[in-house]
């Protein structure tokens, strides 16, 4: 049997105020006068966080628009601009939610690999290490800070650049940075973590490595969204570690039905990842009965409205497009339903499921 030789993040710093160490963390990674490029989520325009970024020399802050999830053309344009302006850079630092961090990972890789990022959507297609890259989450839940993928929407598919060159060289986990996250956004990204733990723990790929991290992440999610009645600093601390552990859990297993279906929504409708997972999870009693029951309890307890009817006016061609994208996520379906998943999740069954959303 062949076991996966799993590439992890090289360096991790965790703790309140850890962001203040960024200057000293970056110093030994600087190459001459080539700049560090900071991709900052556009949510922080005019907010104090930008002034805390330790700029040196030609360093630059680039506010990245994450209204929609990252697209290959956005990655290619950012990489081309940086090459044109600077020729070479010392590194890319992604500060924000999953989309900002995924952009940083992807642009890092496209500074050193030829062609378009769309050429690398898939497993182990990236051949060259990218430039130095750092991930700093300001939302907790996606696990993007530890994953070996950067999820991109391309011309024909929504699929990550999945490779050993994709993980960050450094992550900075500072719960203080998540303090002012909007409540809805915090819930949706937290549920991304909860859902991928359910999918990992109930999947056919499960092993003790994944189980250990997944169970801890699930325990922390429950403390935050089930046991607590009021959001406090401890919730930020716990959810940040749930995100890390949840990302580690799926690194050695896989996600499942909710993610596979939500990829179709995102590709066609631009539905954000966390919200998309929630919309789908609402209808997955057949696959995750206990998880869906608890999910619905958390939705009600936290006074969250999950959108409904988003597929109500789609054409058959649009349904086919979503189905094609979703069924292309073969490892996810195999983890969820086993080797014979194609006999279980037929196009007709998936069409029926999309119609409910």
Buried (B, 14 or more C-beta within 10 A) or exposed (E): EEEEEEEEBEEBBBEBEBBEBBEEBBEEBBEEEBBBBBBBBBBBEEEEBBEEBBBEEBBBBBBBEBEEBBBBBBBBEBBEEBEEEBEEBBBBBBBBBBBBBBBBBBBBBBBBBEEBBBBBBBBEEBEEBBBBBBBBBBBBBBBBBBBBBBBBBBEBBBBBBBBEBBBBBBBBBBBBBBEEBEEBBBBBBBBBBBBBBBBBBBBBBBEEBBBBBBBBBBEBBBBBBEEBEEBEEEBBBBBBBBBBBBBBBBBBBBBBBBBBBBBBBBBBBEBBBBBBBBBBBBBBEEBBEEBBEBBBEBBEEBEBEBEEEBBEEBEEEBBBBBBBBBBBBEBBBBBBBEEEBEEEBEBEEBBEBBEEB
